[in-house]
Amino acid sequence: MESKSTSNFLKNIVNEDLKSGKVQHIITRFPPEPNGYLHIGHAKSIILNFELADEFNGKTHLRFDDTNPAKEETEYVESIKEDVMWLGYEWDSLFFASDYFEEMYNRAVLLIKKGKAYACDSTAEEIRKMRGSLTEAGQSSPYRDRTVEENLALFERMRNGEFADGQKVLRAKIDMSSPNINMRDPVLYRIAHATHHNTGDKWCIYPMYDFAHPLEDAIEGVTHSICTLEFEDHRPLYDWVIRECEMENVPHQYEFARLNITNTVMSKRKLKQLVDEHVVDGWDDPRMPTISGLRRKGYTPEAMRNFAREIGVAKADSVVDSKMLEHFIREDLKLKAPRTMAVLEPLKVIITNYPEGQIEMLEAEVNPENPEMGIRQIPFSREIYIEQEDFMENPPAKYHRLFPGNEVRLKNAYFIKCHDVLKDDSGKVIELYCTYDPETKSGSGFTGRKVKGTIHWVEASQAVPAECRLYEALILDEDLTDEASFLDHINPKSLEIVQGFVEPNIKDSKPQDKFQFFRHGYFNVDPPNSTPEHLVFNRIVSLKSSFELPKI
């Protein structure tokens, strides 16, 4: 199937550019700010940029837009590298915006010499008020008409650390009456006496994103600068910086809709708030839409890439159903994941007519949808565990699981019939007594009678204790629009932890091993918390959903 991630409008642009000779080869870039962990929206951008370049035999750069030392950390740099590689991509070159600070400074000096930039003493609040509104023109700064010589001297003194944070900025001199507010003398440099993760204390002035970003693209020879729609109104400023700074390479900016998913917050600021306020256990909490969180939960790179390709690239904002992402992990794992049985809320069953001390090995397919994965051995004995929900003492009509006097099939084993129960002092059933029919062994061809219910189980003496973490959506609302109170929409049932048992054949599981637990869903061995002595499984996704891909 043709990749939708490189949608027609982008492919047509690239084709035209190559045909006309406007560009000789394509270079894209993925330019994250190292101020947090990447989320699934970034994954879409990674996949788009790398696959667009691959499709036209081009190159993709990984570049860190590290122009804000107050919020950036090396930890984020390393996590971003890991995420890109995990998704299956290898950058052609690795760059940092901070590598270009000297050249950016020189380009700012060029603007001053051309009368296109000036040092301004106005405060951030004063600048905001002077910018005007969508219906009112802006007002010129009282410092707008400083001489070139004065501006050069002040900018150099800013660099030398002679002014405090906020005391001065460097602004572009463009048009305070422009209908595009971004062109009303935007700030190009601000003072920040902060240690930078890459340059240390060498600099105390830092370029603003709208100035740095186009210069970075031009310096690296990027041909197609792909970003999200909120930057569409910034494109005239992007082009102005390239032109007025007299850059040799002229990249072009193209915008597409950002990814929005139901029951999910996609703002890095909000995700950081979830971490800082301990709503979640960190950036890699499996309830987070971060790439590291999805990886820990058990998502695969293949599922992420297929999801991104399916949703494609659009020019209009829309919201994607979170069930679509779940669809693709099911599709990816159904032929890969070994099947096993796990009892998450155990109820002891004693099979009274089965020989004491005997353990019998039964056969079961590792994956019925992929016979090449072979056969596994399952122990069976007089004592087993079943799910509490698979027994009812006084069942309603059409309840086909276990109850007194009823017979069910144990998956891959025998028919059993319940004849007695044991209760604790509160009246809760804590043990069942059943008989089995040895003629009904699975695979024996027995046809003497049929039962309506099949339940799963785990043999008690060799059952492996396991902690299972059952996840639901972190955000309750399907379409969260209340910016101020998103924390009020947290799902209190987003995580349930249960102590159960799994088959002994997965006792040696390693972190990131994935299984399908019969009837419960797909599970992943949790990387940070699981040990050989204490297995922890994260439920990736339940087994079934009513979701279907739209028909084309």
GUFISE-284440 format. One record per residue (C-alpha): residue in three letters; x, y, z. Coordinates in nm, 4 decimals, always signed. Layout:
N
ALA/X/Y/Z
...
***
This chain:
552
MET/+0.0000/+0.0000/+0.0000
GLU/+0.1293/+0.3454/-0.0877
SER/+0.2380/+0.5445/+0.2154
LYS/-0.0144/+0.8132/+0.3072
SER/+0.2369/+0.9866/+0.5315
THR/+0.3940/+1.1510/+0.2286
SER/+0.0571/+1.2846/+0.1105
ASN/-0.0066/+1.3976/-0.2430
PHE/+0.0292/+1.7699/-0.1811
LEU/+0.3796/+1.7271/-0.0389
LYS/+0.4863/+1.4761/-0.3028
ASN/+0.3574/+1.7026/-0.5778
ILE/+0.5554/+1.9949/-0.4366
VAL/+0.8757/+1.7921/-0.4211
ASN/+0.8224/+1.6521/-0.7700
GLU/+0.7710/+1.9993/-0.9129
ASP/+1.0755/+2.1365/-0.7322
LEU/+1.2966/+1.8560/-0.8638
LYS/+1.1546/+1.8766/-1.2167
SER/+1.1934/+2.2525/-1.2426
GLY/+1.5480/+2.2400/-1.1101
LYS/+1.4500/+2.4581/-0.8153
VAL/+1.6270/+2.2002/-0.5978
GLN/+1.8784/+1.9353/-0.7002
HIS/+1.8015/+1.7005/-0.4124
ILE/+1.5684/+1.7020/-0.1154
ILE/+1.6798/+1.7621/+0.2433
THR/+1.4283/+1.7529/+0.5293
ARG/+1.4877/+1.7875/+0.9001
PHE/+1.3298/+1.6923/+1.2301
PRO/+1.4001/+1.9883/+1.4635
PRO/+1.2813/+1.9202/+1.8215
GLU/+1.3433/+2.1514/+2.1132
PRO/+1.5183/+1.9490/+2.3881
ASN/+1.2799/+2.0731/+2.6577
GLY/+1.0790/+1.7555/+2.7136
TYR/+1.0128/+1.4064/+2.5860
LEU/+0.8668/+1.3483/+2.2406
HIS/+0.5023/+1.2478/+2.2043
ILE/+0.3085/+1.0724/+1.9310
GLY/+0.2588/+1.4006/+1.7429
HIS/+0.6361/+1.4238/+1.7114
ALA/+0.6399/+1.0615/+1.5951
LYS/+0.4134/+1.1614/+1.3076
SER/+0.6552/+1.4427/+1.2163
ILE/+0.9577/+1.2116/+1.2383
ILE/+0.7934/+0.9560/+1.0112
LEU/+0.6797/+1.2249/+0.7650
ASN/+1.0199/+1.3911/+0.7323
PHE/+1.2252/+1.0734/+0.7076
GLU/+0.9900/+0.8940/+0.4691
LEU/+0.9438/+1.1953/+0.2426
ALA/+1.3207/+1.2221/+0.2043
ASP/+1.3552/+0.8450/+0.1565
GLU/+1.0922/+0.8469/-0.1161
PHE/+1.3005/+1.0930/-0.3206
ASN/+1.6446/+0.9549/-0.2267
GLY/+1.7101/+1.2600/-0.0134
LYS/+1.8490/+1.3189/+0.3351
THR/+1.7038/+1.3978/+0.6755
HIS/+1.8829/+1.5877/+0.9507
LEU/+1.8175/+1.5580/+1.3214
ARG/+1.8606/+1.9055/+1.4668
PHE/+1.8083/+2.0228/+1.8216
ASP/+1.6611/+2.3724/+1.8429
ASP/+1.8407/+2.4470/+2.1667
THR/+1.7959/+2.8235/+2.1908
ASN/+1.6330/+2.8378/+2.5355
PRO/+1.8827/+2.7300/+2.8035
ALA/+1.6335/+2.7741/+3.0861
LYS/+1.4238/+2.4769/+2.9748
GLU/+1.6669/+2.2461/+2.7942
GLU/+1.8557/+1.9451/+2.9302
THR/+2.0938/+1.6811/+2.7980
GLU/+1.8494/+1.4180/+2.9289
TYR/+1.5973/+1.5324/+2.6701
VAL/+1.8583/+1.5268/+2.3922
GLU/+1.9423/+1.1636/+2.4635
SER/+1.5785/+1.0586/+2.4945
ILE/+1.4967/+1.2168/+2.1568
LYS/+1.7828/+1.0325/+1.9873
GLU/+1.6595/+0.7069/+2.1385
ASP/+1.3027/+0.7708/+2.0203
VAL/+1.4065/+0.8449/+1.6609
MET/+1.6203/+0.5306/+1.6429
TRP/+1.3500/+0.3181/+1.8047
LEU/+1.1032/+0.4298/+1.5387
GLY/+1.3443/+0.2840/+1.2835
TYR/+1.5177/+0.5900/+1.1379
GLU/+1.8778/+0.6992/+1.1111
TRP/+1.9574/+1.0648/+1.0560
ASP/+2.2101/+1.1623/+0.7912
SER/+2.3547/+1.4420/+1.0060
LEU/+2.3157/+1.5554/+1.3654
PHE/+2.3117/+1.9301/+1.4371
PHE/+2.2449/+2.1715/+1.7219
ALA/+2.1169/+2.5248/+1.6785
SER/+2.3818/+2.6225/+1.9325
ASP/+2.6462/+2.5192/+1.6788
TYR/+2.5444/+2.8275/+1.4799
PHE/+2.5270/+3.0894/+1.7548
GLU/+2.8270/+3.2799/+1.6191
GLU/+2.6904/+3.2894/+1.2657
MET/+2.3463/+3.3896/+1.3930
TYR/+2.5061/+3.6743/+1.5846
ASN/+2.6889/+3.7872/+1.2716
ARG/+2.3655/+3.7776/+1.0701
ALA/+2.1969/+3.9894/+1.3364
VAL/+2.4853/+4.2382/+1.3075
LEU/+2.4262/+4.2423/+0.9304
LEU/+2.0606/+4.3304/+0.9892
ILE/+2.1629/+4.6167/+1.2184
LYS/+2.4064/+4.7497/+0.9584
LYS/+2.1284/+4.7393/+0.6971
GLY/+1.8979/+4.9334/+0.9278
LYS/+1.6768/+4.6265/+0.9675
ALA/+1.7228/+4.5667/+1.3423
TYR/+1.7531/+4.7791/+1.6560
ALA/+1.8164/+4.7462/+2.0283
CYS/+1.5005/+4.8127/+2.2289
ASP/+1.4728/+4.8929/+2.6020
SER/+1.0988/+4.8225/+2.6231
THR/+0.9775/+4.5524/+2.8610
ALA/+0.8038/+4.2397/+2.7382
GLU/+0.4698/+4.3809/+2.8547
GLU/+0.5318/+4.7123/+2.6784
ILE/+0.6251/+4.5325/+2.3558
ARG/+0.3101/+4.3227/+2.3772
LYS/+0.0930/+4.6325/+2.4129
MET/+0.2742/+4.8143/+2.1295
ARG/+0.2123/+4.5272/+1.8889
GLY/-0.1544/+4.6232/+1.8595
SER/-0.4268/+4.3765/+1.7688
LEU/-0.5848/+4.2095/+1.4690
THR/-0.7924/+4.5259/+1.4118
GLU/-0.5486/+4.7935/+1.5331
ALA/-0.2028/+4.8741/+1.3975
GLY/+0.0959/+4.8544/+1.6277
GLN/+0.2855/+5.1506/+1.7751
SER/+0.6528/+5.2069/+1.7091
SER/+0.8992/+5.1632/+1.9907
PRO/+1.0553/+5.4915/+2.1150
TYR/+1.3916/+5.3231/+2.0482
ARG/+1.3113/+5.2298/+1.6872
ASP/+1.5105/+5.5175/+1.5369
ARG/+1.8395/+5.4605/+1.7126
THR/+2.1373/+5.4955/+1.4797
VAL/+2.3163/+5.1985/+1.3311
GLU/+2.6253/+5.2805/+1.5372
GLU/+2.4274/+5.2991/+1.8606
ASN/+2.2525/+4.9696/+1.7896
LEU/+2.5802/+4.7938/+1.7051
ALA/+2.7365/+4.9159/+2.0278
LEU/+2.4357/+4.8157/+2.2403
PHE/+2.4102/+4.4707/+2.0791
GLU/+2.7781/+4.4091/+2.1477
ARG/+2.7309/+4.5175/+2.5094
MET/+2.4338/+4.2799/+2.5339
ARG/+2.6615/+3.9987/+2.4203
ASN/+2.9277/+4.1028/+2.6704
GLY/+2.6840/+4.0616/+2.9586
GLU/+2.6558/+4.4290/+3.0568
PHE/+2.2766/+4.4203/+3.0921
ALA/+2.0396/+4.2207/+3.3102
ASP/+1.7791/+3.9771/+3.1806
GLY/+1.4930/+4.1685/+3.0204
GLN/+1.6773/+4.5011/+3.0198
LYS/+1.7173/+4.5024/+2.6428
VAL/+1.6187/+4.2992/+2.3362
LEU/+1.7119/+4.3125/+1.9702
ARG/+1.4111/+4.3617/+1.7425
ALA/+1.3687/+4.3386/+1.3677
LYS/+1.2612/+4.6639/+1.2011
ILE/+0.9867/+4.5588/+0.9603
ASP/+0.6348/+4.7101/+0.9628
MET/+0.4341/+4.8052/+1.2726
SER/+0.1198/+4.8445/+1.0592
SER/+0.1436/+4.5020/+0.8944
PRO/-0.1832/+4.3032/+0.9027
ASN/+0.0350/+4.0090/+1.0146
ILE/+0.1215/+4.0728/+1.3807
ASN/+0.4302/+3.8525/+1.3472
MET/+0.5822/+4.1173/+1.1181
ARG/+0.5416/+4.4029/+1.3696
ASP/+0.9047/+4.4328/+1.4741
PRO/+0.9423/+4.0866/+1.6325
VAL/+1.2082/+4.0224/+1.8953
LEU/+1.5172/+3.8516/+1.7489
TYR/+1.7396/+3.8244/+2.0600
ARG/+1.6796/+3.8327/+2.4339
ILE/+1.9190/+3.8360/+2.7285
ALA/+1.9319/+3.5201/+2.9417
HIS/+2.2094/+3.4721/+3.1950
ALA/+2.1718/+3.0954/+3.2104
THR/+2.4071/+2.8042/+3.1569
HIS/+2.3447/+2.6297/+2.8253
HIS/+2.3640/+2.2482/+2.8093
ASN/+2.5910/+2.2684/+2.5039
THR/+2.7769/+2.6028/+2.5171
GLY/+2.7987/+2.6501/+2.8930
ASP/+2.8335/+3.0165/+2.9887
LYS/+2.9809/+3.1379/+2.6601
TRP/+2.6618/+3.3222/+2.5671
CYS/+2.4195/+3.5371/+2.7635
ILE/+2.2070/+3.6388/+2.4628
TYR/+2.0014/+3.3844/+2.2737
PRO/+1.8156/+3.4021/+1.9411
MET/+1.4380/+3.3682/+1.9374
TYR/+1.2905/+3.0685/+1.7570
ASP/+1.1503/+3.2712/+1.4660
PHE/+1.4961/+3.4114/+1.3948
ALA/+1.6999/+3.0982/+1.4619
HIS/+1.4851/+2.8445/+1.2817
PRO/+1.5036/+2.9810/+0.9263
LEU/+1.8769/+3.0447/+0.9652
GLU/+1.9352/+2.6874/+1.0805
ASP/+1.7455/+2.5541/+0.7777
ALA/+1.9441/+2.7768/+0.5427
ILE/+2.2824/+2.6943/+0.6973
GLU/+2.2127/+2.3208/+0.6655
GLY/+2.0799/+2.3430/+0.3114
VAL/+1.7332/+2.2184/+0.4046
THR/+1.5052/+2.2355/+0.1024
HIS/+1.1643/+2.1557/+0.2529
SER/+1.0994/+2.2876/+0.6031
ILE/+0.7852/+2.1043/+0.7133
CYS/+0.6011/+2.2295/+1.0213
THR/+0.2529/+2.2449/+1.1703
LEU/-0.0253/+2.4867/+1.0824
GLU/+0.0283/+2.7243/+1.3747
PHE/+0.3441/+2.8411/+1.1956
GLU/+0.1603/+2.9349/+0.8760
ASP/+0.1306/+3.2995/+0.9844
HIS/+0.5019/+3.2958/+1.0669
ARG/+0.6025/+3.2046/+0.7110
PRO/+0.6378/+3.5699/+0.5926
LEU/+0.8811/+3.6283/+0.8810
TYR/+1.0649/+3.3037/+0.7953
ASP/+1.1093/+3.4282/+0.4383
TRP/+1.2053/+3.7788/+0.5560
VAL/+1.4853/+3.6431/+0.7777
ILE/+1.6253/+3.4297/+0.4948
ARG/+1.6132/+3.7193/+0.2503
GLU/+1.7385/+4.0018/+0.4708
CYS/+2.0146/+3.7902/+0.6257
GLU/+2.1281/+3.7201/+0.2678
MET/+2.1455/+3.3441/+0.3108
GLU/+2.2910/+3.1500/+0.0189
ASN/+2.0470/+2.8600/+0.0521
VAL/+1.6772/+2.9440/+0.0388
PRO/+1.4609/+2.6820/+0.2113
HIS/+1.0817/+2.6923/+0.1928
GLN/+0.8348/+2.6289/+0.4723
TYR/+0.5305/+2.4032/+0.4265
GLU/+0.2607/+2.3533/+0.6883
PHE/+0.0357/+2.0593/+0.7726
ALA/-0.2192/+1.9878/+1.0452
ARG/-0.0844/+1.8723/+1.3781
LEU/-0.1987/+1.5425/+1.5242
ASN/-0.4892/+1.5531/+1.7700
ILE/-0.6162/+1.2334/+1.9321
THR/-0.9270/+1.1745/+2.1428
ASN/-0.8787/+1.1243/+2.5190
THR/-0.5249/+1.2633/+2.4871
VAL/-0.3419/+1.5858/+2.5671
MET/-0.0739/+1.6695/+2.3113
SER/+0.0730/+1.9843/+2.4646
LYS/+0.4290/+1.9409/+2.5905
ARG/+0.3504/+2.1965/+2.8606
LYS/+0.0545/+1.9926/+2.9826
LEU/+0.2487/+1.6683/+2.9687
LYS/+0.5200/+1.8286/+3.1813
GLN/+0.2504/+1.9416/+3.4238
LEU/+0.1264/+1.5822/+3.4558
VAL/+0.4807/+1.4772/+3.5435
ASP/+0.5597/+1.7681/+3.7758
GLU/+0.2340/+1.7300/+3.9702
HIS/+0.2807/+1.3518/+3.9978
VAL/-0.0439/+1.2704/+3.8193
VAL/+0.1687/+1.0117/+3.6358
ASP/+0.4900/+0.8365/+3.7331
GLY/+0.7140/+1.0135/+3.4818
TRP/+0.7534/+1.0914/+3.1131
ASP/+0.7523/+0.7181/+3.0311
ASP/+0.4378/+0.6350/+3.2278
PRO/+0.2400/+0.4005/+2.9977
ARG/-0.0608/+0.6329/+3.0222
MET/+0.1374/+0.9142/+2.8599
PRO/+0.1232/+0.9721/+2.4809
THR/+0.5012/+1.0125/+2.4800
ILE/+0.6994/+0.7802/+2.2556
SER/+0.8813/+0.6489/+2.5627
GLY/+0.5484/+0.5903/+2.7394
LEU/+0.4001/+0.4070/+2.4425
ARG/+0.7202/+0.2022/+2.4077
ARG/+0.7073/+0.1051/+2.7756
LYS/+0.3400/+0.0185/+2.7452
GLY/+0.4298/-0.2213/+2.4647
TYR/+0.3662/-0.0416/+2.1371
THR/+0.5918/-0.1380/+1.8491
PRO/+0.7641/+0.0864/+1.5930
GLU/+0.5789/-0.0974/+1.3167
ALA/+0.2409/-0.0125/+1.4700
MET/+0.3406/+0.3530/+1.5119
ARG/+0.4610/+0.3814/+1.1532
ASN/+0.1489/+0.2135/+1.0136
PHE/-0.0717/+0.4441/+1.2205
ALA/+0.1100/+0.7543/+1.0937
ARG/+0.0878/+0.6347/+0.7349
GLU/-0.2830/+0.5677/+0.7648
ILE/-0.3777/+0.9071/+0.9095
GLY/-0.1635/+1.0766/+0.6464
VAL/-0.1006/+1.4502/+0.6192
ALA/-0.3836/+1.7013/+0.5978
LYS/-0.4062/+2.0780/+0.5608
ALA/-0.7058/+2.1055/+0.7961
ASP/-0.7127/+2.0316/+1.1685
SER/-0.9005/+1.7188/+1.2741
VAL/-0.9164/+1.4739/+1.5642
VAL/-0.8148/+1.1096/+1.5246
ASP/-0.9951/+0.8409/+1.7242
SER/-0.7522/+0.6882/+1.9769
LYS/-0.9030/+0.3508/+1.8891
MET/-0.7269/+0.3755/+1.5515
LEU/-0.3884/+0.3621/+1.7222
GLU/-0.5060/+0.0593/+1.9222
HIS/-0.6192/-0.1054/+1.5986
PHE/-0.2687/-0.0937/+1.4561
ILE/-0.0992/-0.2471/+1.7603
ARG/-0.3507/-0.5336/+1.7523
GLU/-0.2838/-0.5829/+1.3838
ASP/+0.0913/-0.5864/+1.4418
LEU/+0.0885/-0.8240/+1.7394
LYS/-0.1729/-1.0760/+1.6337
LEU/+0.0794/-1.2786/+1.4300
LYS/+0.3804/-1.2046/+1.6525
ALA/+0.2676/-1.2397/+2.0126
PRO/+0.2728/-1.5860/+2.1765
ARG/-0.0580/-1.6856/+2.3361
THR/-0.0647/-1.7779/+2.7022
MET/-0.3128/-1.7988/+2.9863
ALA/-0.3115/-1.5617/+3.2801
VAL/-0.5519/-1.5446/+3.5717
LEU/-0.5714/-1.1885/+3.6981
GLU/-0.8178/-1.2333/+3.9859
PRO/-0.7562/-1.5918/+4.0995
LEU/-1.0111/-1.8352/+4.2430
LYS/-0.8763/-2.1748/+4.3563
VAL/-1.0320/-2.4874/+4.2026
ILE/-0.9709/-2.8389/+4.3389
ILE/-1.0521/-3.1213/+4.0972
THR/-1.1499/-3.3860/+4.3478
ASN/-1.1308/-3.6892/+4.1188
TYR/-0.7919/-3.6042/+3.9674
PRO/-0.4981/-3.8045/+4.1123
GLU/-0.3163/-3.6256/+4.3927
GLY/+0.0468/-3.5403/+4.3203
GLN/+0.0095/-3.5990/+3.9441
ILE/+0.1105/-3.3320/+3.6924
GLU/+0.0162/-3.3839/+3.3300
MET/+0.1602/-3.1876/+3.0378
LEU/-0.0924/-3.0696/+2.7804
GLU/-0.0259/-2.9240/+2.4373
ALA/-0.1413/-2.5896/+2.3037
GLU/-0.0522/-2.3781/+2.0021
VAL/+0.1814/-2.0885/+2.0677
ASN/-0.0219/-1.8765/+1.8245
PRO/-0.3221/-2.0288/+1.6407
GLU/-0.3009/-1.7499/+1.3778
ASN/+0.0642/-1.8314/+1.3097
PRO/+0.1144/-2.2115/+1.3238
GLU/+0.4855/-2.1725/+1.2458
MET/+0.5358/-2.0542/+1.6048
GLY/+0.4845/-2.4141/+1.7169
ILE/+0.3460/-2.5831/+2.0268
ARG/+0.3828/-2.5057/+2.3976
GLN/+0.3492/-2.7404/+2.6958
ILE/+0.1072/-2.6545/+2.9781
PRO/+0.1078/-2.8320/+3.3177
PHE/-0.2242/-2.9568/+3.4560
SER/-0.2965/-3.1006/+3.8002
ARG/-0.5560/-3.1438/+4.0713
GLU/-0.5376/-2.7753/+4.1739
ILE/-0.5777/-2.4852/+3.9344
TYR/-0.6764/-2.1189/+3.9366
ILE/-0.9595/-1.9678/+3.7330
GLU/-1.0897/-1.6120/+3.7135
GLN/-1.3279/-1.5077/+3.9885
GLU/-1.5630/-1.3672/+3.7245
ASP/-1.5865/-1.7115/+3.5626
PHE/-1.7889/-1.8473/+3.8552
MET/-2.1269/-1.7409/+3.9921
GLU/-2.3147/-1.9218/+4.2653
ASN/-2.6508/-1.7881/+4.1510
PRO/-2.6069/-1.6972/+3.7854
PRO/-2.8518/-1.5107/+3.5645
ALA/-3.0077/-1.6741/+3.2600
LYS/-2.7721/-1.7422/+2.9689
TYR/-2.4634/-1.7434/+3.1951
HIS/-2.2530/-2.0205/+3.0387
ARG/-1.9504/-2.0227/+3.2644
LEU/-1.9033/-2.2166/+3.5864
PHE/-2.1734/-2.2491/+3.8536
PRO/-2.2851/-2.5350/+4.0814
GLY/-2.4002/-2.8263/+3.8670
ASN/-2.2775/-2.6748/+3.5405
GLU/-2.0040/-2.8131/+3.3157
VAL/-1.7533/-2.6059/+3.1195
ARG/-1.4417/-2.6705/+2.9163
LEU/-1.1023/-2.5725/+3.0492
LYS/-0.9194/-2.4352/+2.7483
ASN/-0.6704/-2.6896/+2.6076
ALA/-0.7667/-2.9339/+2.8873
TYR/-1.0853/-3.1103/+3.0086
PHE/-1.4490/-3.0600/+3.0943
ILE/-1.5048/-2.9867/+3.4637
LYS/-1.8256/-2.9664/+3.6682
CYS/-1.8663/-2.7782/+3.9957
HIS/-2.0235/-2.9699/+4.2839
ASP/-1.9334/-2.7674/+4.5944
VAL/-1.7935/-2.4362/+4.7181
LEU/-1.6007/-2.3109/+5.0216
LYS/-1.6733/-1.9649/+5.1643
ASP/-1.4970/-1.7423/+5.4141
ASP/-1.6613/-1.5880/+5.7203
SER/-1.8023/-1.3036/+5.5117
GLY/-1.9735/-1.5427/+5.2728
LYS/-1.7316/-1.4880/+4.9858
VAL/-1.6532/-1.7951/+4.7737
ILE/-1.2814/-1.8714/+4.8138
GLU/-1.2544/-2.2262/+4.6718
LEU/-1.4418/-2.4489/+4.4282
TYR/-1.4643/-2.8253/+4.4214
CYS/-1.5099/-2.9821/+4.0804
THR/-1.4813/-3.3117/+3.8985
TYR/-1.3287/-3.3657/+3.5558
ASP/-1.4090/-3.6121/+3.2779
PRO/-1.0851/-3.7731/+3.1504
GLU/-1.2527/-3.8633/+2.8189
THR/-1.2972/-3.4985/+2.7276
LYS/-0.9289/-3.4131/+2.6882
SER/-0.8713/-3.1361/+2.4346
GLY/-0.7578/-3.2755/+2.1001
SER/-0.8891/-3.6256/+2.1753
GLY/-1.1788/-3.5935/+1.9333
PHE/-1.4415/-3.6369/+2.2075
THR/-1.7928/-3.5694/+2.0734
GLY/-2.0089/-3.7336/+2.3390
ARG/-2.1589/-3.4040/+2.4554
LYS/-2.1032/-3.0332/+2.4187
VAL/-2.0646/-2.7473/+2.6616
LYS/-2.1427/-2.3818/+2.5982
GLY/-1.8632/-2.2230/+2.7971
THR/-1.4817/-2.2295/+2.7740
ILE/-1.2733/-2.0702/+3.0480
HIS/-0.9013/-2.0241/+3.0949
TRP/-0.6971/-2.1386/+3.3912
VAL/-0.3440/-2.1792/+3.5319
GLU/-0.2079/-2.4846/+3.7155
ALA/-0.1573/-2.3878/+4.0808
SER/+0.1719/-2.5522/+4.1837
GLN/+0.3752/-2.4068/+3.8944
ALA/+0.1832/-2.0850/+3.8402
VAL/+0.4089/-1.7808/+3.8296
PRO/+0.2943/-1.4795/+4.0355
ALA/+0.2629/-1.1681/+3.8217
GLU/+0.1632/-0.8073/+3.8726
CYS/-0.0601/-0.6913/+3.5914
ARG/-0.1250/-0.3251/+3.5242
LEU/-0.4497/-0.2535/+3.3429
TYR/-0.4612/+0.0835/+3.1693
GLU/-0.7459/+0.2968/+3.0447
ALA/-0.7401/+0.6406/+2.8803
LEU/-0.5852/+0.9036/+3.1064
ILE/-0.8307/+1.1720/+2.9908
LEU/-1.2032/+1.1089/+3.0228
ASP/-1.3359/+1.3482/+2.7609
GLU/-1.3309/+1.2406/+2.3987
ASP/-1.2560/+1.5950/+2.2777
LEU/-1.0898/+1.7992/+2.5504
THR/-1.1287/+2.1700/+2.4774
ASP/-1.1180/+2.3300/+2.8239
GLU/-0.7648/+2.4649/+2.8311
ALA/-0.7744/+2.5773/+3.1921
SER/-0.9002/+2.2659/+3.3656
PHE/-0.7690/+1.9616/+3.1836
LEU/-0.6534/+1.8154/+3.5168
ASP/-1.0217/+1.8000/+3.6174
HIS/-1.0725/+1.5472/+3.3376
ILE/-0.8232/+1.2881/+3.4627
ASN/-0.9689/+0.9367/+3.4651
PRO/-0.9434/+0.8027/+3.8240
LYS/-0.9529/+0.4486/+3.6827
SER/-0.6712/+0.5029/+3.4332
LEU/-0.4602/+0.2424/+3.6175
GLU/-0.5673/-0.0710/+3.8032
ILE/-0.3026/-0.3018/+3.9491
VAL/-0.3932/-0.6667/+4.0108
GLN/-0.1902/-0.9607/+4.1402
GLY/-0.2429/-1.2729/+3.9342
PHE/-0.0744/-1.5808/+3.7941
VAL/+0.0648/-1.6682/+3.4511
GLU/+0.1690/-1.9935/+3.2848
PRO/+0.5153/-2.1159/+3.3897
ASN/+0.6400/-2.1140/+3.0288
ILE/+0.6786/-1.7334/+3.0440
LYS/+0.8588/-1.7180/+3.3779
ASP/+1.1858/-1.6289/+3.2009
SER/+1.0318/-1.3371/+3.0116
LYS/+1.2515/-1.0352/+2.9458
PRO/+1.1544/-0.6666/+2.9442
GLN/+0.9602/-0.5732/+2.6287
ASP/+0.8533/-0.9356/+2.5630
LYS/+0.4930/-0.9323/+2.4444
PHE/+0.2142/-1.1868/+2.4894
GLN/-0.1525/-1.2271/+2.4261
PHE/-0.3246/-1.3267/+2.7498
PHE/-0.6294/-1.5326/+2.6572
ARG/-0.9426/-1.3130/+2.6834
HIS/-0.7563/-1.0285/+2.8583
GLY/-0.5593/-0.8620/+2.5787
TYR/-0.2000/-0.7997/+2.4745
PHE/+0.0580/-0.7474/+2.7501
ASN/+0.4166/-0.6238/+2.7650
VAL/+0.6818/-0.7036/+3.0251
ASP/+0.7427/-0.3693/+3.1984
PRO/+1.1062/-0.2600/+3.1465
PRO/+1.1846/-0.0640/+3.4652
ASN/+0.9881/-0.2631/+3.7231
SER/+0.9879/-0.6247/+3.6097
THR/+1.2528/-0.8623/+3.7494
PRO/+1.2970/-1.2415/+3.7274
GLU/+1.1633/-1.2601/+4.0835
HIS/+0.8742/-1.0200/+4.0262
LEU/+0.7169/-1.0106/+3.6802
VAL/+0.5220/-0.6977/+3.5919
PHE/+0.3019/-0.6864/+3.2819
ASN/+0.1488/-0.3764/+3.1230
ARG/-0.1686/-0.4270/+2.9258
ILE/-0.1039/-0.2735/+2.5864
VAL/-0.4562/-0.3064/+2.4553
SER/-0.7654/-0.5210/+2.5036
LEU/-0.8418/-0.7927/+2.2523
LYS/-1.1472/-0.6565/+2.0783
SER/-1.2835/-0.3265/+1.9595
SER/-1.5755/-0.2136/+1.7462
PHE/-1.3390/+0.0213/+1.5607
GLU/-1.2950/-0.0306/+1.1871
LEU/-1.0746/+0.1604/+0.9465
PRO/-1.2723/+0.3903/+0.7180
LYS/-1.3498/+0.2366/+0.3798
ILE/-1.1645/+0.4035/+0.0939
***
